Amino acid sequence: MKILRVKVDIGGTRGDQAWTGMAHFEEVEPQEAVFRLFCGHAPDQTHPPGEWGEASLKFEDFIAEYAIAHYLKQDRVLDANIDAAE
């Protein structure tokens, strides 16, 4: 298993809107998906520019390579990398 970490620009959105509004990799569902926000304000407030969130998606080894290519094409994705499963 591999963990795909996707860093997402959340500026100008609220809560997890930036993540839920993206086109997700649908070829194979991740075995586990978690999205975390890195901000210090209430979830109903608009995120200012520069704030970001990170998704951690667990895939079979070879599927992670296809998924990272999918996410890196999207405008809000700041960075993505693949780690060995924890």
C-alpha positions as CSV (number, residue, x, y, z in Angstrom):
1,M,0.0,0.0,0.0
2,K,1.0,3.6,-0.7
3,I,-0.2,6.9,0.8
4,L,-0.8,9.7,-1.7
5,R,-0.6,13.1,0.0
6,V,-2.2,16.0,-1.9
7,K,-1.6,19.6,-0.7
8,V,-4.7,21.7,-1.7
9,D,-5.0,25.5,-1.9
10,I,-8.1,26.3,0.1
11,G,-8.0,30.1,-0.1
12,G,-11.3,31.7,-0.9
13,T,-13.4,28.7,0.1
14,R,-15.0,27.5,3.4
15,G,-14.5,24.3,5.2
16,D,-13.5,21.5,2.9
17,Q,-15.2,23.0,-0.2
18,A,-11.9,23.1,-2.2
19,W,-11.4,19.4,-1.7
20,T,-15.0,18.2,-2.2
21,G,-15.3,20.4,-5.3
22,M,-12.3,18.8,-7.1
23,A,-12.5,16.1,-9.7
24,H,-11.5,13.0,-7.8
25,F,-9.7,9.9,-9.1
26,E,-12.6,7.6,-9.8
27,E,-10.9,4.7,-11.5
28,V,-10.3,3.0,-8.2
29,E,-11.6,4.2,-4.8
30,P,-9.0,4.7,-2.1
31,Q,-9.0,2.2,0.7
32,E,-8.8,5.2,3.1
33,A,-9.3,8.9,2.6
34,V,-8.7,11.7,5.1
35,F,-8.7,15.5,4.4
36,R,-7.2,17.8,7.1
37,L,-7.4,21.6,7.2
38,F,-4.4,23.6,8.4
39,C,-6.1,26.9,9.6
40,G,-6.8,28.6,12.9
41,H,-10.3,29.9,12.4
42,A,-13.9,28.6,12.5
43,P,-14.9,26.3,9.7
44,D,-17.7,28.6,8.6
45,Q,-15.2,31.5,7.8
46,T,-13.7,32.0,4.4
47,H,-10.1,30.8,4.2
48,P,-7.7,33.6,3.3
49,P,-5.2,33.3,0.5
50,G,-2.2,31.0,1.5
51,E,-4.2,28.5,3.6
52,W,-4.0,24.9,2.5
53,G,-5.3,21.5,3.4
54,E,-3.9,18.0,2.9
55,A,-5.6,14.8,1.7
56,S,-4.1,11.4,2.6
57,L,-5.4,8.7,0.3
58,K,-4.4,5.1,0.6
59,F,-4.1,3.1,-2.6
60,E,-2.5,-0.2,-3.9
61,D,1.1,0.5,-5.0
62,F,0.6,0.8,-8.7
63,I,-2.7,2.7,-8.5
64,A,-1.1,5.5,-6.5
65,E,1.0,6.4,-9.6
66,Y,-2.1,6.9,-11.7
67,A,-3.9,8.9,-9.0
68,I,-1.0,11.3,-8.4
69,A,-0.9,12.2,-12.1
70,H,-4.7,12.8,-11.9
71,Y,-4.4,15.2,-9.0
72,L,-1.4,17.1,-10.2
73,K,-3.4,18.3,-13.2
74,Q,-5.8,20.2,-11.1
75,D,-5.6,24.0,-10.4
76,R,-6.0,23.9,-6.6
77,V,-3.3,21.2,-6.1
78,L,-0.1,22.8,-4.8
79,D,1.9,19.6,-4.5
80,A,1.5,15.8,-4.2
81,N,3.8,12.9,-3.3
82,I,3.6,9.2,-2.6
83,D,4.8,7.7,0.7
84,A,5.0,4.1,1.9
85,A,2.0,3.1,4.0
86,E,2.3,3.8,7.7
